Amino acid sequence: MAQTLPVLMIIDDDPLITDTLHFVLSKHFEVCVADSRTQAKSLLRQLGEPPALALVDLGLPPMQHKPDEGFKMIGELLAHSPSMKIHVLSGQSDDVNVKHALALGALDFIPKPCDVEKLKELLVNSLKVQSVEKTEKPEDKNGGMIGESLPMQTLITQIRQFADSPFPVLIEGESGSGKERVAGNFHRFSKRSKQPYLSVNCAAISPMLAESILFGHAKGAFTGAANASAGYFEEVGEGTLFLDEIGELPLDMQAKLLRVLENGEYARVGETQIRKSKARIVAATNRDLRAEVRAGNFRADLYHRLSVFAVRVPPLRELNGDTLVLLEHFKDFYARETGQKPFRLDEKAERRWLDYHFPGNVRELRNIIIRLMAKYSGQTVNEQQLAAEFDLSRQNEVDGVPMAFSGDLSGYALQHLQNQANVNLDQVLKSWEKAYVDAAMRITHGNLSQAAKLLGINRTTLYSRIQLQEEK
């Protein structure tokens, strides 16, 4: 029986490059090609399993001369499959673009034109890293959640407190922060731990097939339904069903999910027989679902049902010295599993590590460690070598919102202008406004009147500003 090759997705609109890479790499990988984000997303939903690897060009249509489409593609690929190893293959090798792509979760950057043999070697090494990560077993008492900071200890306590409840849990947190592990621990530390644990990525399933995947279908229910099939709700039994990227679920499916949460009832597609679910639902999102509700993209009643218990996975920038604890843990883990000698940071590099905000969170931290292991195994890494791996253009910003700073406003401005070229003053001011609006809405749990009072403006002014922010 022929060995199944790992799937590599190449996303590039240059047929000369894709044809060449397809010809050379198809001996080692099952290669599939897309020339745009739209085509890539369609292809992802047609594949039985997510690709193990992806090569992404930053300059995708319709804006070939801007990296925006490529940046969005990286985020969408990782939303589809957090374990996917992404390499950026692009002619847009501006340092800011490179670092931003890596902070978003890409493992490495390969400039065009590339050495195909070197590219093949990088891809094979990525597969080895991916294989190593699959062997990682969270055997410690906290289910692999590492950190001594107060936010991390609070999260660990919340998981223990809510684990045995039958009510849904909503896990909120930035991309790369570790929501999947938190979801798994809700199951692990519950009385359901001997029952099945199933995970569904709502961003990865076709809207046309979502109902069938979740609830099952009868024979002949639609073209291609040659046999009856159980859905995830049926297969999980009394276990835990994890709905990742819940914000991607279509509105019509949101109504059907709400029904299950309210009374446990659902029916297979093509059947009238009502079935009962006893599953515990855990959902996760990196979106602000309150904003999605206001925009009409998410049902308010479903949001309130899902967030009976809501936990927030803190970003790395809030975890103080935990980044050093994570450095030691992952450095030793990759060294042990790959047979390489661990690197070490010198004193200045260690201070630089502690000062970095990791906009891509734990995923970015792990990727930096993987790259340092490849480059400096058994060596001492200095400050300059370490800083070369950081996205310093975002050191004072995360997702466009300026971070907390020490000192007065002029001190922040001085630091910002020194670290980032071509600052857009209008954008900075809008970022500050958005940060305060978001904070006020979070403090007041989405109450528009109370948030307006906190900000010292009237309710209609706040509503108008939120609408303008959402349109951009």
C-alpha positions in Angstrom: 0.0 0.0 0.0 1.4 3.4 -1.0 2.4 5.7 1.8 0.1 8.8 2.1 2.1 12.0 1.4 1.6 15.0 3.7 -0.5 17.7 2.1 1.1 21.0 1.1 -1.0 24.0 0.1 0.6 26.6 -2.1 -1.2 30.0 -2.3 0.3 32.2 -4.9 -1.1 34.0 -8.0 2.1 33.5 -10.1 1.5 30.3 -12.3 5.2 30.1 -13.1 6.1 29.7 -9.4 3.2 27.4 -8.5 3.9 25.1 -11.6 7.6 24.9 -10.8 7.0 24.2 -7.1 4.3 21.7 -7.9 6.6 19.8 -10.3 9.5 19.7 -7.8 7.7 19.2 -4.5 5.1 16.7 -5.6 7.6 13.9 -5.2 7.6 14.6 -1.4 4.1 16.2 -0.8 0.6 16.0 -2.0 0.5 19.5 -3.5 -2.7 21.6 -3.9 -2.6 25.1 -5.4 -4.8 28.2 -4.9 -4.2 31.6 -6.5 -6.3 33.8 -4.0 -7.7 33.8 -0.5 -11.2 33.0 -1.9 -10.0 30.0 -3.8 -7.8 28.8 -0.9 -10.8 29.0 1.6 -12.9 27.0 -0.9 -10.2 24.4 -1.3 -9.7 24.0 2.4 -13.3 23.1 2.9 -13.1 20.5 0.1 -10.2 18.7 1.7 -10.9 15.8 4.1 -8.1 16.8 6.4 -6.4 20.2 6.8 -3.1 20.6 5.0 0.0 19.9 7.2 1.9 22.7 5.5 1.2 25.9 3.6 3.3 28.2 1.5 1.7 31.7 1.3 2.6 34.6 -0.9 1.9 38.0 0.9 1.0 39.8 -2.3 -2.2 38.0 -3.3 -5.0 39.5 -5.4 -6.8 41.8 -5.5 -4.0 43.8 -3.9 -0.8 42.2 -5.3 1.4 45.1 -4.2 0.2 45.1 -0.6 0.6 42.3 2.0 -2.8 42.7 3.5 -4.4 39.7 1.7 -1.4 37.5 2.7 -1.7 38.6 6.3 -5.4 37.7 6.4 -4.6 34.4 4.7 -2.2 33.4 7.5 -4.8 34.2 10.1 -7.5 32.2 8.2 -5.2 29.2 7.8 -4.4 29.0 11.5 -8.1 29.5 12.4 -8.8 26.5 10.1 -6.0 24.4 11.7 -3.9 25.8 14.5 -1.3 23.0 14.1 -0.6 23.9 10.4 3.0 25.0 9.7 2.9 28.1 7.5 5.9 29.4 5.5 5.7 32.8 3.8 7.2 32.7 0.3 7.1 36.2 -1.1 8.9 38.9 -2.9 7.7 41.4 -0.4 10.7 41.0 1.9 10.5 44.3 3.6 11.6 43.7 7.2 8.3 45.0 8.7 6.3 42.7 6.5 8.5 39.7 7.4 8.2 40.3 11.1 4.5 40.9 11.0 3.9 37.7 9.1 5.9 35.8 11.7 4.1 37.4 14.6 0.8 36.4 13.0 1.9 32.8 13.3 4.0 31.9 10.2 6.9 29.7 11.1 9.4 31.1 8.6 9.9 33.5 5.7 11.5 32.5 2.4 12.3 35.4 0.0 11.7 35.0 -3.8 13.4 33.7 -5.8 14.1 30.7 -3.6 16.4 27.7 -3.6 14.0 24.8 -4.1 16.2 22.3 -2.3 16.5 24.6 0.7 12.7 25.1 0.6 12.2 21.3 0.6 14.5 20.9 3.6 12.6 23.6 5.5 9.3 22.0 4.8 10.5 18.5 5.8 11.9 20.0 9.1 8.5 21.7 9.7 6.9 18.2 9.5 9.3 16.9 12.0 8.5 19.8 14.4 4.8 19.1 13.8 5.2 15.5 14.6 7.1 16.3 17.8 4.3 18.6 18.9 1.8 15.8 18.5 3.7 13.8 21.1 3.4 16.6 23.6 1.3 15.2 26.5 0.0 17.6 29.1 0.7 15.2 32.0 1.2 17.9 34.7 -1.4 18.7 37.3 -2.6 21.8 35.4 -3.0 20.1 32.0 -0.1 21.7 30.3 -1.0 25.2 31.4 2.3 26.8 32.3 2.8 30.0 34.3 3.0 31.4 37.8 1.4 34.8 37.1 -1.8 35.8 38.7 -3.8 35.9 35.4 -2.7 32.3 34.6 -3.4 31.0 38.1 -6.8 32.7 37.9 -7.6 30.9 34.6 -6.5 27.5 36.1 -8.7 28.1 39.1 -11.7 29.0 36.8 -11.3 25.8 34.8 -11.3 23.7 38.0 -14.4 25.6 39.3 -16.5 25.3 36.1 -15.3 21.9 34.8 -18.1 19.8 36.3 -21.0 22.2 35.5 -23.4 21.0 32.7 -23.7 24.6 31.4 -21.9 25.9 28.3 -18.5 27.7 28.6 -17.3 30.5 26.3 -13.6 30.9 26.0 -12.4 34.3 24.7 -8.9 35.2 23.8 -6.5 36.4 21.1 -5.3 34.3 18.3 -2.4 32.0 19.4 -3.2 32.4 23.1 -4.0 28.7 23.7 -7.8 28.5 23.7 -7.7 24.9 22.4 -5.8 23.7 25.4 -8.1 25.5 27.8 -11.1 23.7 26.1 -9.4 20.4 26.5 -8.8 21.0 30.2 -12.5 21.7 30.8 -13.1 18.1 29.7 -10.0 16.6 31.3 -10.8 18.0 34.8 -14.5 17.1 34.6 -16.5 13.9 35.5 -17.0 13.5 31.8 -13.3 12.9 31.2 -13.9 9.2 30.4 -16.6 10.2 27.8 -15.7 11.3 24.3 -14.1 14.8 23.6 -14.8 16.0 20.1 -13.6 19.2 18.5 -15.3 21.0 15.5 -13.7 24.1 13.9 -16.6 26.2 12.7 -14.3 28.1 10.4 -13.3 24.9 8.6 -16.7 23.5 7.7 -18.7 24.5 4.7 -21.8 26.4 5.6 -23.7 24.1 3.3 -22.6 21.0 5.3 -22.6 22.5 8.8 -26.0 21.1 9.8 -25.1 17.6 8.6 -21.7 17.6 10.3 -23.1 18.7 13.6 -26.5 16.9 13.6 -26.0 14.1 11.1 -28.3 13.2 8.1 -30.6 10.5 6.9 -29.9 8.3 3.8 -30.8 10.3 0.7 -31.2 13.6 2.6 -29.2 15.3 -0.1 -27.1 14.5 -3.2 -24.2 12.3 -2.1 -25.9 11.1 1.1 -25.7 7.4 0.2 -26.0 6.3 3.8 -27.3 7.7 7.1 -24.7 9.3 9.2 -24.5 10.5 12.8 -23.3 14.0 13.5 -20.9 15.3 16.2 -23.7 15.9 18.7 -24.7 12.2 18.5 -21.2 10.8 18.4 -20.0 12.8 21.5 -22.8 11.3 23.6 -22.5 12.6 27.2 -19.0 13.9 26.6 -17.7 17.4 25.7 -18.2 19.0 22.3 -15.7 21.9 21.6 -17.0 24.4 19.0 -13.9 26.4 18.0 -14.2 29.7 16.1 -17.9 29.8 17.1 -18.2 33.3 15.6 -17.9 31.8 12.1 -21.1 29.7 12.4 -23.8 30.9 9.9 -26.8 32.6 11.4 -29.2 29.8 10.4 -27.0 27.3 12.2 -26.9 29.6 15.2 -30.6 29.2 15.6 -30.4 25.4 15.4 -27.5 25.4 18.0 -29.6 27.6 20.3 -32.4 25.0 20.2 -30.0 22.3 21.4 -28.6 24.5 24.2 -32.2 25.4 25.3 -33.8 21.9 25.4 -31.2 19.4 24.1 -33.3 18.7 21.0 -32.1 18.3 17.4 -32.9 16.2 14.3 -30.7 14.8 11.6 -31.0 16.4 8.2 -33.9 14.7 6.3 -35.5 13.3 9.4 -38.4 14.4 11.6 -37.4 12.2 14.6 -36.3 14.4 17.5 -33.1 13.3 19.3 -31.7 14.4 22.6 -28.2 15.6 23.3 -26.6 15.4 26.7 -23.3 16.9 25.6 -21.5 19.7 27.4 -20.7 22.5 25.0 -17.5 24.5 25.2 -17.1 27.2 22.6 -14.1 29.5 21.7 -13.6 32.7 19.7 -11.0 35.3 19.1 -13.7 37.8 18.0 -15.5 40.2 20.2 -18.9 38.5 20.1 -20.6 41.5 21.7 -19.5 43.6 18.7 -20.7 40.8 16.4 -24.1 40.9 18.1 -24.3 44.6 17.6 -23.4 44.2 14.0 -26.1 41.6 13.5 -23.6 38.8 12.7 -24.2 36.8 15.9 -27.5 36.1 17.8 -27.7 37.8 21.1 -29.7 35.0 22.6 -27.1 32.4 21.6 -24.3 34.6 23.0 -26.0 34.8 26.4 -26.6 31.0 26.3 -23.0 30.2 25.4 -21.5 32.6 28.0 -23.2 31.2 31.1 -19.6 30.8 32.1 -17.1 33.0 30.2 -13.4 32.7 30.7 -10.7 34.9 29.1 -7.4 33.4 28.1 -4.9 36.2 28.9 -2.4 37.4 26.2 1.2 36.9 26.9 1.8 40.6 27.5 -0.2 40.3 30.7 1.7 37.4 32.1 4.7 39.2 33.4 7.6 36.7 33.9 5.8 33.7 32.5 7.4 34.2 29.1 10.7 33.2 30.7 9.1 30.1 32.2 7.6 29.2 28.8 11.0 29.8 27.1 12.7 27.2 29.4 9.8 24.7 29.0 9.6 24.8 25.2 13.4 25.1 24.7 13.9 21.9 26.8 10.9 20.2 25.1 12.1 20.8 21.5 15.7 19.9 22.4 14.7 16.7 24.1 12.3 15.6 21.3 14.5 16.6 18.3 17.8 15.5 19.8 19.3 19.0 19.4 21.3 20.9 22.1 19.3 23.7 23.7 20.5 27.3 23.1 20.7 29.8 25.9 20.2 33.6 26.1 22.9 35.9 27.4 21.9 38.4 30.1 21.0 41.2 27.7 19.0 38.9 25.4 17.1 37.6 28.4 16.1 41.1 29.4 15.1 41.8 25.8 13.0 38.6 25.9 11.2 39.8 29.1 10.5 43.2 27.5 9.0 41.8 24.3 5.2 41.8 24.1 4.6 38.7 21.8 1.7 40.1 19.7 1.2 36.5 18.4 1.1 35.1 21.9 2.2 31.5 22.7 2.1 30.5 19.0 4.6 33.2 18.2 6.8 32.4 21.2 7.0 28.7 20.2 7.9 29.6 16.6 10.7 31.9 17.8 12.1 29.1 19.9 11.9 26.7 16.9 13.8 29.2 14.7 16.4 29.8 17.4 16.9 26.1 17.9 17.5 25.7 14.1 20.0 28.6 14.0 21.8 28.4 17.3 21.5 24.9 18.7 24.0 24.6 21.6 25.1 28.2 21.3 24.6 31.4 23.3 22.1 33.8 21.7 22.9 37.5 22.0 20.5 40.5 22.1 21.0 41.3 18.4 20.4 37.7 17.3 17.2 37.5 19.4 15.9 40.9 18.3 16.1 39.8 14.7 13.3 37.3 15.4 11.0 40.0 17.0 8.2 42.1 15.3 9.4 45.3 16.8 7.1 47.4 14.6 4.3 46.2 16.9 6.1 46.4 20.2 3.9 49.2 21.3 0.8 48.1 19.4 -1.3 45.0 19.4 -3.9 44.8 16.6 -3.6 48.6 16.1 -4.3 49.5 19.8 -1.4 51.2 21.6 -0.3 49.3 24.7 0.1 50.6 28.2 3.3 52.6 28.7 5.4 54.1 31.5 5.6 57.8 31.9 3.6 60.6 30.3 2.1 60.8 26.8 5.0 62.6 25.3 7.3 59.8 26.5 5.1 57.3 24.8 5.0 59.3 21.6 8.9 59.6 21.7 9.2 55.8 22.1 6.6 55.1 19.4 8.2 57.4 16.8 11.7 56.0 17.5 10.4 52.4 17.0 8.2 52.8 14.0 8.7 54.7 10.8 5.9 56.6 9.0 3.5 56.9 12.0 0.0 57.9 10.9 -1.2 60.4 13.6 -4.9 60.0 12.6 -4.6 56.2 13.0 -2.9 56.5 16.4 -5.7 58.8 17.6 -8.4 56.4 16.3 -6.6 53.5 17.9 -6.7 55.3 21.3 -10.4 56.0 20.9 -11.1 52.4 19.9 -9.2 51.1 22.9 -11.2 53.3 25.3 -14.5 52.4 23.7 -13.7 48.7 23.8 -12.6 49.0 27.5 -15.7 50.8 28.5 -17.9 48.2 26.7 -16.0 45.4 28.4 -16.4 47.0 31.9 -20.1 47.6 31.5 -20.7 44.1 29.8 -21.9 45.8 26.6 -24.3 48.3 28.2 -24.2 51.2 25.8 -25.7 53.8 28.2 -23.3 52.9 31.1 -20.3 52.8 28.7 -21.2 56.3 27.4 -21.4 57.6 31.0 -18.0 56.2 31.7 -16.5 58.0 28.7 -18.3 61.3 29.4 -20.2 61.3 26.1 -23.9 60.8 25.2 -25.3 57.4 24.1 -26.0 58.4 20.5 -22.4 59.7 20.1 -21.0 56.5 21.4 -23.2 54.4 19.1 -22.2 56.5 16.1 -18.5 56.0 16.9 -18.9 52.2 17.3 -20.7 52.1 14.0 -17.9 54.0 12.3 -15.2 51.7 13.8 -17.1 48.6 12.6 -17.4 49.9 9.1 -13.6 50.3 8.8 
